[in-house]
Amino acid sequence: MVPDGTQGRALRTIPAQEMTMTENQANPSGPDLTQGIAFAELADGGMFAGHVGDDQVLLARVGEQVFAVAAQCSHYHGPLAEGLVVGEMVRCPWHHACFSLRTGNRSD
Ligand code: FES
């Protein structure tokens, strides 16, 4: 049975890389950030990925401020830790969407 709204349209094949990211969401990896990290481990403009419980979390430092946001892009779960910090934004490495480090919201 075809789900409603998909008849007559090609279904998108999910690349293996994206499937891996979906699996990673079910199995959080990296350091347990509830244990904290040394401030010196996070260079100004740098990022550090880990998890809090079942959630993948990205820490990013901008000057003396450290932000924590979801580690995967809301588009196709791109790995934001492999992206680029520009000011208080992080740019997804896959399709270049930008997210506020302060709010986690996408910026257009
Ligand atoms: S996965 Fe497409 S913009 Fe991030």
Boltz pocket constraint, residues with backbone or C-beta under 6 A from the ligand:
constraints:
  - pocket:
      binder: B
      contacts: [[A, 73], [A, 74], [A, 75], [A, 76], [A, 77], [A, 78], [A, 92], [A, 93], [A, 94], [A, 95], [A, 96], [A, 97]]
      max_distance: 6.0
